[in-house]
Amino acid sequence: MARTNPTRINLINLRKNIVLAKKGYDLLKRKREVLVIEFLKVLQDSTYDRNYMLEVLNNAYKTTAIASTYIGDFELEQASAYVDETNPVHIKIKNIMGVKVPEIQSGAQSQSETLNMMQQSIAVNDVSDSFKDLQKIVIDIAKREQSMKRIVLEIEKVKRRVNALDYILLPNLKKEAKYIQFRLEEIDRDTFSALKHVKKKLSGKNQETQAS
């Protein structure tokens, strides 16, 4: 590391940089803490959703089996042919401490699907409703797991910056400030000694002048 010119203005600037680096360090640590709390919250919600999804999935299969018993597999397949493949999905962006995470929402049910379902039996409607519930929970899980991935990446990025400040930048700034402080004190001592020597010589010359 190249030494900074030991001047008072450079020492002042270094001390300002140390103060700014400490403020940045504190802010990044707080940001990391908030992100970790948010990650744990999303993780807990995602774990709950995954367990709930298994229940919804089992219910959807049971409902399908019951419908198949009442109206038969062929009629059930015929009914499914009139159902839209999926509902539209809308994605918005949410900002968490500078991290952009997706907000995924299922769109409204299409009019054609609504009309078709009204013409079907209760068993078919039950199957449709159970799989709509499954679609919703899958969307929620996708949203949360995408959020977790982005939050983890941001936590790692913030962690690297905190470590860089803590172990590299701040120690180097402090070391450089200490070096300049030492050099300035050394220069002051040399200057003081030189002035004292000059003063002594001038005093001697004055005494010689007065004696002559």
C-alpha positions as a printed NumPy array, in Angstrom:
array([[  0.   ,   0.   ,   0.   ],
       [  1.455,   3.368,  -1.047],
       [  2.066,   5.75 ,   1.817],
       [  0.031,   8.966,   1.891],
       [  1.975,  12.213,   1.993],
       [  2.186,  13.08 ,   5.731],
       [  0.386,  16.429,   5.768],
       [ -2.224,  17.73 ,   8.178],
       [ -4.848,  18.054,   5.423],
       [ -4.326,  14.381,   4.514],
       [ -4.671,  13.42 ,   8.176],
       [ -7.945,  15.378,   8.411],
       [ -9.239,  13.704,   5.248],
       [ -8.254,  10.263,   6.536],
       [-10.087,  10.846,   9.812],
       [-13.184,  11.93 ,   7.87 ],
       [-12.932,   8.768,   5.771],
       [-12.661,   6.657,   8.937],
       [-15.837,   8.253,  10.322],
       [-17.671,   7.645,   7.028],
       [-16.414,   4.056,   6.855],
       [-17.638,   3.398,  10.407],
       [-21.072,   4.82 ,   9.557],
       [-21.21 ,   2.665,   6.423],
       [-20.146,  -0.356,   8.475],
       [-22.931,   0.226,  11.024],
       [-25.545,   0.738,   8.285],
       [-24.503,  -2.42 ,   6.457],
       [-24.62 ,  -4.434,   9.695],
       [-28.152,  -3.185,  10.398],
       [-29.17 ,  -3.969,   6.821],
       [-27.768,  -7.493,   7.158],
       [-29.688,  -8.024,  10.4  ],
       [-32.959,  -6.843,   8.816],
       [-32.4  ,  -9.096,   5.787],
       [-31.675, -12.125,   7.989],
       [-34.885, -11.489,   9.972],
       [-36.85 , -11.145,   6.727],
       [-35.255, -14.333,   5.35 ],
       [-36.197, -16.336,   8.453],
       [-39.762, -15.018,   8.255],
       [-40.091, -15.947,   4.57 ],
       [-38.496, -19.345,   5.258],
       [-41.008, -20.052,   8.009],
       [-43.919, -19.063,   5.744],
       [-42.522, -21.135,   2.885],
       [-42.129, -24.21 ,   5.109],
       [-45.723, -23.84 ,   6.269],
       [-46.909, -23.418,   2.662],
       [-45.069, -26.539,   1.521],
       [-46.704, -28.629,   4.252],
       [-50.073, -27.085,   3.424],
       [-49.503, -27.77 ,  -0.283],
       [-49.211, -31.503,   0.413],
       [-52.578, -31.4  ,   2.163],
       [-54.163, -29.476,  -0.714],
       [-52.595, -31.846,  -3.257],
       [-53.927, -34.919,  -1.433],
       [-57.347, -33.299,  -1.239],
       [-57.259, -32.526,  -4.994],
       [-56.463, -36.178,  -5.803],
       [-59.198, -37.423,  -3.466],
       [-61.718, -35.037,  -5.025],
       [-60.692, -36.233,  -8.486],
       [-61.105, -39.878,  -7.422],
       [-64.588, -39.145,  -6.014],
       [-65.616, -37.288,  -9.192],
       [-64.328, -40.165, -11.297],
       [-66.481, -42.573,  -9.256],
       [-69.62 , -40.451,  -9.721],
       [-69.378, -39.482, -13.397],
       [-66.644, -41.745, -14.782],
       [-63.179, -41.082, -16.163],
       [-64.371, -40.337, -19.696],
       [-66.87 , -37.684, -18.595],
       [-64.254, -36.15 , -16.288],
       [-61.754, -35.916, -19.133],
       [-64.412, -34.386, -21.361],
       [-65.192, -31.779, -18.735],
       [-61.482, -30.922, -18.343],
       [-61.23 , -30.214, -22.07 ],
       [-63.479, -27.172, -21.636],
       [-61.402, -25.668, -18.837],
       [-58.771, -23.033, -19.628],
       [-55.235, -24.313, -19.079],
       [-54.448, -21.777, -16.383],
       [-55.364, -18.37 , -15.039],
       [-53.127, -15.396, -15.854],
       [-50.375, -14.559, -13.37 ],
       [-49.387, -10.983, -12.502],
       [-45.906, -10.148, -11.2  ],
       [-45.084,  -7.014,  -9.221],
       [-41.794,  -6.007,  -7.613],
       [-41.477,  -5.395,  -3.873],
       [-38.469,  -3.599,  -2.382],
       [-36.986,  -4.956,   0.871],
       [-33.94 ,  -2.962,   2.012],
       [-32.89 ,  -2.424,  -1.596],
       [-33.633,  -6.035,  -2.606],
       [-36.2  ,  -6.396,  -5.385],
       [-38.358,  -9.468,  -4.737],
       [-41.287, -10.676,  -6.859],
       [-44.905, -10.369,  -5.783],
       [-46.762, -13.02 ,  -7.812],
       [-50.55 , -13.005,  -7.895],
       [-53.004, -15.194,  -9.769],
       [-55.274, -13.28 , -12.128],
       [-59.032, -13.369, -12.204],
       [-60.804, -16.454, -13.471],
       [-61.681, -16.141, -17.126],
       [-65.309, -15.683, -18.113],
       [-65.304, -18.735, -20.397],
       [-64.146, -20.958, -17.565],
       [-66.804, -19.578, -15.238],
       [-69.551, -20.268, -17.745],
       [-68.281, -23.786, -18.433],
       [-68.094, -24.615, -14.736],
       [-71.683, -23.498, -14.221],
       [-72.776, -26.148, -16.706],
       [-70.874, -28.975, -14.979],
       [-71.814, -31.206, -12.07 ],
       [-70.989, -30.48 ,  -8.445],
       [-68.299, -33.196,  -8.546],
       [-66.52 , -31.487, -11.445],
       [-66.782, -28.108,  -9.706],
       [-65.227, -29.618,  -6.587],
       [-62.302, -30.899,  -8.653],
       [-61.877, -27.49 , -10.266],
       [-61.974, -25.682,  -6.907],
       [-59.448, -28.049,  -5.315],
       [-56.937, -27.544,  -8.126],
       [-57.465, -23.77 ,  -8.027],
       [-56.495, -23.917,  -4.347],
       [-53.434, -25.928,  -5.337],
       [-52.494, -23.362,  -7.995],
       [-52.728, -20.553,  -5.457],
       [-50.484, -22.268,  -2.927],
       [-47.934, -23.168,  -5.642],
       [-47.82 , -19.487,  -6.668],
       [-47.306, -18.453,  -3.031],
       [-44.44 , -20.937,  -2.652],
       [-42.82 , -19.76 ,  -5.892],
       [-43.062, -16.141,  -4.733],
       [-41.498, -16.847,  -1.346],
       [-38.723, -19.07 ,  -2.655],
       [-37.742, -16.499,  -5.28 ],
       [-37.699, -13.91 ,  -2.498],
       [-35.479, -16.152,  -0.364],
       [-32.986, -16.64 ,  -3.202],
       [-32.668, -12.897,  -3.778],
       [-32.448, -12.124,  -0.062],
       [-29.701, -14.746,   0.409],
       [-27.698, -13.255,  -2.47 ],
       [-28.053,  -9.775,  -0.944],
       [-27.048, -11.061,   2.52 ],
       [-23.884, -12.566,   1.021],
       [-23.139,  -9.312,  -0.818],
       [-23.629,  -7.241,   2.355],
       [-21.535,  -9.734,   4.35 ],
       [-18.623,  -9.317,   1.921],
       [-18.851,  -5.531,   2.197],
       [-18.982,  -5.649,   5.998],
       [-15.933,  -7.937,   6.1  ],
       [-14.069,  -5.704,   3.637],
       [-14.729,  -2.668,   5.84 ],
       [-13.959,  -4.503,   9.076],
       [-10.819,  -6.362,   8.031],
       [ -9.347,  -4.313,   5.167],
       [-10.522,  -0.738,   4.692],
       [-10.867,   0.444,   8.304],
       [ -7.586,  -1.143,   9.521],
       [ -5.721,   0.351,   6.543],
       [ -7.215,   3.814,   7.108],
       [ -6.411,   3.69 ,  10.822],
       [ -2.884,   2.452,  10.118],
       [ -2.325,   5.234,   7.587],
       [ -3.727,   7.88 ,   9.96 ],
       [ -1.474,   6.574,  12.737],
       [  1.54 ,   6.722,  10.411],
       [  0.789,  10.327,   9.378],
       [  0.187,  11.319,  13.026],
       [  3.555,   9.801,  13.96 ],
       [  5.349,  11.522,  11.057],
       [  3.764,  14.898,  11.876],
       [  4.811,  14.587,  15.52 ],
       [  8.297,  13.623,  14.348],
       [  8.389,  16.641,  12.006],
       [  7.171,  18.876,  14.846],
       [  9.94 ,  17.583,  17.128],
       [ 12.57 ,  18.108,  14.404],
       [ 11.226,  21.588,  13.685],
       [ 11.213,  22.429,  17.388],
       [ 14.807,  21.187,  17.758],
       [ 15.883,  23.132,  14.671],
       [ 14.235,  26.339,  15.929],
       [ 15.793,  25.844,  19.331],
       [ 19.205,  25.393,  17.7  ],
       [ 18.713,  28.496,  15.517],
       [ 17.558,  30.49 ,  18.531],
       [ 20.633,  29.397,  20.447],
       [ 22.923,  30.428,  17.59 ],
       [ 21.191,  33.8  ,  17.239],
       [ 21.486,  34.336,  20.973],
       [ 25.224,  33.576,  20.797],
       [ 25.718,  36.019,  17.912],
       [ 23.84 ,  38.731,  19.831],
       [ 26.109,  38.214,  22.834],
       [ 29.224,  38.44 ,  20.621],
       [ 27.889,  41.67 ,  19.052],
       [ 27.219,  43.189,  22.435],
       [ 30.701,  42.197,  23.694],
       [ 32.402,  43.83 ,  20.718]])
